[in-house]
Amino acid sequence: VNSAEAAQKSMVTAFEKLSSFLKENSEMVSVGFNKTVSKLGLPLSVDAVEALSPSLRYSSTFPQVPHPLLGSLTKYQSKVAGAIVNKPILIQIRFEGSSKWPA
């Protein structure tokens, strides 16, 4: 596995973990009469987390690569997960619809 493939796999894994974290922790819980809150303090629950960056959709022309100062790929040193050299990885968070909030 080369560093670009490893970076791609770790990015997708991180995106999936973030997506499930946001969905699970934004579910609304009743706390008293006529009041609901989420663990994250959001007024609405997260409906979907969508990948906008080509790198998360497996359609990037140039793959993301780990920053060169994060280690090497020799058998004695392993690559450290962290900074990526390329454009920011964009996502879109979509909230549930509610009659209390404008569309």
Protein Blocks (a to p, Z undefined) as FASTA:
>chain_A
ZZklmmmmmmmmmmmmmmmmmmmmmpccdebehiacdfkopabdcfbdcdfbfklnopaf
bacdddfklocfbfkbccdedddedddddddddddddfkbcZZ
